[in-house]
């Protein structure tokens, strides 16, 4: 997590442009403010480097879609409970909508690190929600078409099984799933 956080510090002063796909997207689970928070957190976890950021490949939309349309009732309710704790942690003043987004990047990173390192029992749900979100970001990022085709080895139809081959024989990249 440190490398993406450091990279975010270096590029975090730039405002994030909302793309047309976000404007046209119909929310499934999150509200507009929560969606903006997830987008920002996804870009902090996986910022733009020599590869696209999480929001560039639609990770935040996939999270909203999966939780809203794919999760069954009980897992969705558990996710929602933990996520509400995460939202409350990042926006402690209910009068200010998305106060986390108004903070400087350094302050945002400090809040994330504090949550990540916290052993406080009252932050258990928020910490678990952040870990869930981070796991989803990474999984959906690596399984996106753009990343799979352009940054990982990709075979739309698998060929013969070759057990012990070197990374160089595989083209120098890990395989897309």
Secondary structure, DSSP 8 states (H G I E B T S, - for coil): -HHHHHHHHHHTTS-----HHHHH---SSS-HHHHHHHHHHHHHHS--SSS--TGGGTHHHHHHHIIIIIS-HHHHHHHHHHHHHHHHHH---TTSTTHHHHS-HHHHHHHHHHHHH---GGGHHHHHHHHHHHHHHHHHHHTSHHHHHHTSB--SS------S--TTTTTTS-B--
